[in-house]
Amino acid sequence: LDAKDPEEEEEEEEDEMIELQDNAPSAEQQDGVCPEGTSPAQGLSGCCVPDPSFLGDGACDSYPPYNTPECGYDLGDCCRESCNPDTPFKCAAKEGDAYGPFGYYCLDPRYSAIDEEACNAENREWVGDGGCDPDYNTQECGWDGGDCCRETCDVNFSYYECGREAQPFDCK
């Protein structure tokens, strides 16, 4: 076994502590007082968002502060497995609807294959939307949320038609 240099171990521990501190709810959020322009979400300690009605509405709000552990990953909206279809957007917006597109940028560790740090998806709403996006068809981005393979593209939850001509399958 390779032994790690004690200085390297100490640096890694410091980096982990900094990351935990950066991701921890602020003192304002912990006290139930949210920063200006945000409101607390009922029943979600540390969750402060511009519009609490967006949480659990059946449409993934893929960016922070909604899609965070404190806010229950948009109260389940960002993962197919946890999205509640008995909601206003029904977890099933389709092309041609008056709203969307919504994908499934699932970060909940119970269901996700996305590595948020490594994926760096500029357009998070494109992941899991049914259209294969080559830039996100990587292991780090969960293979574009399954959009690039016929076997994994979910026709029931995709916004766009799976394998459509403009974004054909490219299964890796």
Secondary structure as UniProt FT lines:
FT   HELIX           6..23
FT   HELIX           27..30
FT   TURN            31..32
FT   TURN            36..37
FT   STRAND          39..40
FT   TURN            42..43
FT   TURN            45..46
FT   STRAND          48..49
FT   HELIX           52..54
FT   TURN            55..56
FT   TURN            64..66
FT   TURN            69..71
FT   HELIX           72..75
FT   TURN            76..78
FT   TURN            80..82
FT   TURN            88..91
FT   TURN            95..96
FT   TURN            109..111
FT   HELIX           116..119
FT   HELIX           124..126
FT   TURN            127..128
FT   HELIX           134..136
FT   TURN            139..140
FT   HELIX           142..145
FT   TURN            146..148
FT   TURN            150..152
FT   TURN            155..157
FT   TURN            162..163
FT   TURN            165..166
//
